[in-house]
Amino acid sequence: MPCDITSEHQVREVIQASRPAVIINTAAFTDVDGNERDPEKADLVNTKGVEYLLTAADEVDARFIQVSTDYVFDGTAGPYLEEDTPAPLSVYGRTKLAAERLVLERDRHLIIRTNVLFGPDIHAPASFIRWIVNSLREDEPIRVVDDQVNNPTLTTHLAVAIKSAIDQHAAGLYHYAGLEFLTRYEFALRIGYHFSLPVHKIAPIATEELGQLAPRPLLSGLICSKMKMDLKVRNANVTDALAEAFPRA
Ligand SMILES: NC(=O)c1ccc[n+]([C@@H]2O[C@H](COP(=O)([O-])OP(=O)(O)OC[C@H]3O[C@@H](n4cnc5c(N)ncnc54)[C@H](OP(=O)(O)O)[C@@H]3O)[C@@H](O)[C@H]2O)c1
């Protein structure tokens, strides 16, 4: 059943009809520059929508899991632990942080922060991997930022981590991300190597040179030792995760 999370009525109707035990919210307005251009929509989707979902979840006694982001941090001192103080640089980060605070006001719900997601579907819209692979296959030169550090995360590993968190009744705030911290440029090179493509077509560029509307956290990434310790989940380095996601490349 489709559900626009910015409609309180629709959210209540869908949740009352389905009475789920667990609600996992992956819906968000994720266009970071688009959030700067339309902060009202950002607030509505990223924060207000979460409030509607939380209210409806509590009405049917469902547990609620919110997927959040390292963009709640300013990227001056990453990688970050759960107890580090958020200081978002952008509308996207601020609206996602506001949603986190709504979730944490209620005891039994869960936030999982993650970063730089990539999945096995190479045709997914806005896929970083698709952009790199298609550009290199066409022999097109591309520029990738070499001053943003994160730990890229395979979506299927995140799904396993979320399932573990549900099974073990985890609540509060957890980080889940990949094992390896690297720049976006290094990540692009790894993708190129994995698909045996001409990596010399990838050139490094500074974030500032892109002139994007929203500032990006630079030295970021998420330490997930709390989740690994409490819930015994595993994470993987980028090369292994690429091999798992694209085994016949
Ligand atoms: N991708 C990353 O690297 C990354 C990193 C950290 C955290 N996250 C978080 O992970 C979650 C999933 O991100 P993603 O990369 O999968 O984002 P995405 O590809 O942009 O998908 C977001 C989804 O939200 C839906 N959506 C937007 N507005 C909605 C509304 N009003 N009601 C219902 N659905 C709505 C979109 O549907 P339509 O396509 O129909 O608009 C889309 O399916 C988000 O919470 C994001 O903040 C992502």
The ligand as an SDF file (V2000), in Angstrom:
LIG
                    3D

 48 52  0  0  0  0  0  0  0  0999 V2000
   22.3050    6.7080    0.3040 N   0  0  0  0  0  0  0  0  0  0  0  0
   23.1830    6.9510    1.2540 C   0  0  0  0  0  0  0  0  0  0  0  0
   24.4080    6.9610    1.0360 O   0  0  0  0  0  0  0  0  0  0  0  0
   22.7100    7.2140    2.6650 C   0  0  0  0  0  0  0  0  0  0  0  0
   23.6820    7.5000    3.6380 C   0  0  0  0  0  0  0  0  0  0  0  0
   23.2650    7.7100    4.9560 C   0  0  0  0  0  0  0  0  0  0  0  0
   21.9300    7.6300    5.2820 C   0  0  0  0  0  0  0  0  0  0  0  0
   21.0090    7.3820    4.3140 N   0  0  0  0  0  0  0  0  0  0  0  0
   19.6070    7.3040    4.7250 C   0  0  0  0  0  0  0  0  0  0  0  0
   19.1140    6.0620    4.2870 O   0  0  0  0  0  0  0  0  0  0  0  0
   17.7310    6.1750    3.9600 C   0  0  0  0  0  0  0  0  0  0  0  0
   17.5080    5.6420    2.5600 C   0  0  0  0  0  0  0  0  0  0  0  0
   18.3040    6.4240    1.6820 O   0  0  0  0  0  0  0  0  0  0  0  0
   18.3780    6.1000    0.1230 P   0  0  0  0  0  0  0  0  0  0  0  0
   19.7510    6.3240   -0.3340 O   0  0  0  0  0  0  0  0  0  0  0  0
   17.6780    4.8090   -0.1530 O   0  0  0  0  0  0  0  0  0  0  0  0
   17.4880    7.2990   -0.4180 O   0  0  0  0  0  0  0  0  0  0  0  0
   16.6890    7.4170   -1.7960 P   0  0  0  0  0  0  0  0  0  0  0  0
   17.2650    6.5060   -2.8090 O   0  0  0  0  0  0  0  0  0  0  0  0
   16.5910    8.8790   -2.0650 O   0  0  0  0  0  0  0  0  0  0  0  0
   15.2740    6.8520   -1.3930 O   0  0  0  0  0  0  0  0  0  0  0  0
   14.4360    7.5780   -0.5490 C   0  0  0  0  0  0  0  0  0  0  0  0
   13.0640    6.9900   -0.6710 C   0  0  0  0  0  0  0  0  0  0  0  0
   12.1770    7.8090    0.0990 O   0  0  0  0  0  0  0  0  0  0  0  0
   10.9860    7.9250   -0.6290 C   0  0  0  0  0  0  0  0  0  0  0  0
   10.2460    9.1140   -0.2340 N   0  0  0  0  0  0  0  0  0  0  0  0
   10.5890   10.4050   -0.3970 C   0  0  0  0  0  0  0  0  0  0  0  0
    9.6200   11.2130    0.0660 N   0  0  0  0  0  0  0  0  0  0  0  0
    8.6380   10.4050    0.5370 C   0  0  0  0  0  0  0  0  0  0  0  0
    7.3770   10.6270    1.1250 C   0  0  0  0  0  0  0  0  0  0  0  0
    6.9160   11.8670    1.3420 N   0  0  0  0  0  0  0  0  0  0  0  0
    6.6200    9.5680    1.4880 N   0  0  0  0  0  0  0  0  0  0  0  0
    7.0750    8.3100    1.2540 C   0  0  0  0  0  0  0  0  0  0  0  0
    8.2550    8.0260    0.6890 N   0  0  0  0  0  0  0  0  0  0  0  0
    9.0400    9.0580    0.3420 C   0  0  0  0  0  0  0  0  0  0  0  0
   11.4260    8.0050   -2.0800 C   0  0  0  0  0  0  0  0  0  0  0  0
   10.3660    7.6830   -2.9100 O   0  0  0  0  0  0  0  0  0  0  0  0
   10.2900    8.3140   -4.4050 P   0  0  0  0  0  0  0  0  0  0  0  0
   11.4730    7.7830   -5.1170 O   0  0  0  0  0  0  0  0  0  0  0  0
    8.9880    7.8240   -4.8880 O   0  0  0  0  0  0  0  0  0  0  0  0
   10.3770    9.8040   -4.2010 O   0  0  0  0  0  0  0  0  0  0  0  0
   12.5340    6.9610   -2.1100 C   0  0  0  0  0  0  0  0  0  0  0  0
   11.9980    5.6850   -2.3760 O   0  0  0  0  0  0  0  0  0  0  0  0
   17.3780    7.6480    4.1320 C   0  0  0  0  0  0  0  0  0  0  0  0
   16.8140    7.8080    5.4030 O   0  0  0  0  0  0  0  0  0  0  0  0
   18.7240    8.3500    4.0930 C   0  0  0  0  0  0  0  0  0  0  0  0
   18.6960    9.5380    4.8540 O   0  0  0  0  0  0  0  0  0  0  0  0
   21.3720    7.1680    3.0160 C   0  0  0  0  0  0  0  0  0  0  0  0
  1  2  1  0
  2  3  2  0
  2  4  1  0
  4  5  1  0
  4 48  2  0
  5  6  2  0
  6  7  1  0
  7  8  2  0
  8  9  1  0
  8 48  1  0
  9 10  1  0
  9 46  1  0
 10 11  1  0
 11 12  1  0
 11 44  1  0
 12 13  1  0
 13 14  1  0
 14 15  2  0
 14 16  1  0
 14 17  1  0
 17 18  1  0
 18 19  2  0
 18 20  1  0
 18 21  1  0
 21 22  1  0
 22 23  1  0
 23 24  1  0
 23 42  1  0
 24 25  1  0
 25 26  1  0
 25 36  1  0
 26 27  1  0
 26 35  1  0
 27 28  2  0
 28 29  1  0
 29 30  1  0
 29 35  2  0
 30 31  1  0
 30 32  2  0
 32 33  1  0
 33 34  2  0
 34 35  1  0
 36 37  1  0
 36 42  1  0
 37 38  1  0
 38 39  2  0
 38 40  1  0
 38 41  1  0
 42 43  1  0
 44 45  1  0
 44 46  1  0
 46 47  1  0
M  CHG  2   8   1  16  -1
M  END
$$$$
